């Protein structure tokens, strides 16, 4: 009997050691996104802030560069997090919302529709990995992997990133070991400031309108699923398009998105149409000829957007909440964007 117990304990110990080894190797071999590609840190940095995230924003890189949560806090007492990654599709945004609700139900979910113009087959593996590698294991993550991975990709490579990144052993640096269990923030609640100003000036913003413009079935499906999930959970929801001086949008997209918004009795707003009210100047407020907002542009837009949210939605002002205030004072005092 003692021998059986001893052998069982040895087996359990071996399994535990193997698990610890695999977890450690995963952490060592996965890219750290500390000094470059910092948007790869957005997903994982949400979890420590989830309990303070009354408002979440989902979308693509235009959102994580264009919404500054510090402005929302300082001016309106809105505590928020930006769950937006580069090239984040509508199906990834849906699972970002589902995952957030699983952790802590927000008061308002704001869904950016900029990326809805891409078709059902859009797959960008590096961006997908940056969105998903930092997501905690759950059915939301598993289903998001299924919805997002390309035909030649394997589920196991996402569940155990070591399978995907094992070839990085030649590229490993001291930082890969130093930050294997590093928990310090790189983003500002999902926001990535960019102080650059575009050298080339953007031209006139002209929207097209044509019969060939449409929203794919899959994008419609996941947008509806996101709205229905929020409404089922009693969460307020807003559809918006963040300002971008880019002519690859169309009035037809606005019409199609408005149709969906009207089905659910919610609002959709295209902030491109309010550039003058917001005070945006694309000769100064963009790092890349208008595709994204830089830090100055983000401050202007966030100030306007915060007022828009405050006027139209029931959001708790947390300025007098001691726990929230302590948290935000810490975020601002340790802001990684301040050199």
Residue pairs with C-beta under 8 A, 6 or more apart in sequence:
22 160
22 162
24 180
25 162
26 160
26 161
26 162
27 180
27 181
28 172
28 176
28 177
28 180
29 161
29 162
29 165
29 166
29 168
29 169
29 172
29 176
30 133
30 161
30 162
30 165
31 37
31 40
31 165
31 168
32 175
32 176
32 179
32 182
33 39
33 40
33 41
33 130
33 186
34 41
34 175
34 179
34 182
34 186
35 175
37 130
38 186
38 187
38 192
39 61
39 64
39 85
39 86
39 130
39 187
39 192
40 85
40 129
40 130
40 133
40 134
41 134
41 185
41 186
41 187
42 64
42 82
42 83
42 84
42 85
42 130
42 134
42 187
42 190
42 192
43 83
43 85
43 96
43 130
43 131
43 132
43 133
43 134
43 135
44 133
44 134
44 135
45 134
45 185
45 186
45 187
45 189
45 190
46 53
46 81
46 83
46 100
46 103
46 190
47 103
47 136
48 183
49 81
49 189
49 327
50 81
50 100
50 103
50 104
51 104
52 79
52 81
52 318
52 323
52 324
52 327
52 328
53 79
53 80
53 81
53 100
53 104
53 106
53 189
54 78
54 79
54 80
54 106
54 107
54 108
54 315
54 316
54 318
55 72
55 78
55 79
55 80
55 81
55 106
55 107
55 108
55 109
55 110
55 309
55 315
56 80
56 81
56 82
56 83
56 96
56 97
56 100
56 106
56 108
56 109
56 110
57 63
57 67
57 80
57 81
57 82
57 83
57 84
57 110
57 112
57 190
58 83
58 84
58 88
58 93
58 96
58 97
58 109
58 110
58 111
58 112
59 84
59 88
59 93
59 111
59 112
59 113
59 114
59 115
59 242
60 84
60 85
60 86
60 87
60 88
60 112
60 114
60 115
61 84
61 85
61 86
61 87
61 88
61 292
62 84
62 112
62 114
62 242
62 244
62 291
62 292
62 293
63 82
63 84
63 112
63 114
63 242
64 82
64 84
64 85
64 86
64 187
64 190
64 191
64 192
65 191
65 192
65 193
65 194
65 287
65 292
65 293
65 294
65 298
66 242
66 243
66 292
66 293
66 297
66 298
66 301
66 302
67 80
67 82
67 84
67 191
67 242
67 298
67 301
67 302
67 305
68 188
68 191
68 193
68 295
68 298
68 299
68 302
69 78
69 79
69 80
69 81
69 82
69 188
69 189
69 190
69 191
69 302
70 188
70 189
70 191
70 328
70 331
70 332
70 335
71 298
71 299
71 302
71 303
71 306
72 78
72 79
72 80
72 302
72 305
72 306
72 309
73 79
73 80
73 318
73 328
75 303
75 306
75 307
76 306
76 307
76 309
76 310
76 315
76 317
77 316
77 317
77 318
77 319
77 320
78 306
78 309
78 310
78 315
78 317
78 318
79 318
79 324
79 327
79 328
80 189
81 189
81 190
82 187
82 189
82 190
82 191
83 93
83 96
83 97
83 100
83 190
84 93
84 112
84 190
85 92
85 127
85 130
85 131
86 127
86 130
87 115
87 122
87 124
87 127
87 128
88 96
88 115
88 127
88 131
89 115
89 118
89 122
89 148
89 219
89 222
90 115
90 116
90 218
90 219
90 222
90 223
90 226
91 144
91 147
91 148
91 218
91 222
92 128
92 131
92 132
92 144
92 147
92 148
93 111
93 112
93 115
93 222
93 226
94 222
94 223
94 225
94 226
94 229
95 140
95 141
95 143
95 144
95 147
96 131
97 109
97 111
97 226
97 229
97 230
98 140
98 229
99 135
99 136
99 138
99 140
99 141
99 144
100 106
100 109
101 229
101 233
101 235
102 138
102 140
105 233
105 234
105 235
106 235
107 235
107 236
107 313
107 314
107 315
107 316
108 235
108 236
108 237
108 238
108 309
108 313
108 315
109 226
109 230
109 235
109 236
109 237
109 238
110 237
110 238
110 239
110 240
110 309
111 223
111 226
111 227
111 237
111 238
111 239
111 240
112 240
112 241
112 242
113 223
113 239
113 240
113 241
113 253
113 257
113 268
114 241
114 242
114 244
114 249
116 215
116 219
116 223
116 253
116 257
117 215
117 248
117 249
117 250
117 253
118 216
118 219
119 216
120 216
120 217
120 218
120 219
123 148
123 149
123 150
125 149
125 150
125 153
128 148
128 149
129 158
129 161
129 164
131 144
131 148
132 141
132 144
132 145
132 148
132 158
133 158
133 161
135 141
135 144
137 159
142 155
142 159
145 155
145 158
145 159
146 155
149 155
149 158
154 163
156 163
157 163
157 164
158 164
168 176
185 331
185 334
185 336
186 336
187 336
188 331
188 335
188 336
188 337
189 331
191 298
193 295
193 298
193 337
194 287
194 292
194 294
194 295
195 294
195 295
196 287
196 288
196 294
197 284
197 286
197 287
197 294
198 286
198 287
198 288
198 289
198 290
200 289
201 282
201 283
201 289
202 245
202 282
202 283
202 286
202 289
202 290
205 245
205 246
205 247
205 272
205 290
206 247
207 247
207 249
207 250
207 251
207 272
208 247
208 250
208 251
209 250
209 251
209 252
210 250
210 252
213 250
213 252
213 253
214 252
214 256
215 253
215 256
215 257
220 260
223 239
223 257
223 260
224 260
224 263
224 264
226 237
227 237
227 239
227 260
227 264
227 266
228 264
230 236
230 237
231 237
231 264
236 313
236 314
237 264
237 266
238 266
238 267
238 268
238 269
238 309
238 312
238 313
239 257
239 260
239 261
239 266
239 267
239 268
239 269
240 268
240 269
240 270
240 271
241 249
241 253
241 254
241 257
241 269
241 270
241 271
241 272
242 271
242 293
242 301
243 271
243 272
243 274
243 275
243 278
243 280
243 293
243 297
243 301
244 272
244 290
244 291
244 292
244 293
245 282
245 286
245 289
245 290
245 291
246 290
246 291
249 272
254 268
254 270
257 268
258 268
260 268
261 267
261 268
267 312
269 308
271 278
271 301
271 304
271 305
274 304
275 282
277 304
278 300
278 301
278 304
279 300
279 304
280 293
280 297
280 300
280 301
282 290
284 296
284 297
285 293
285 294
285 296
285 297
285 300
286 292
286 293
286 294
286 297
287 294
293 301
295 337
309 315
318 324
318 325
319 325
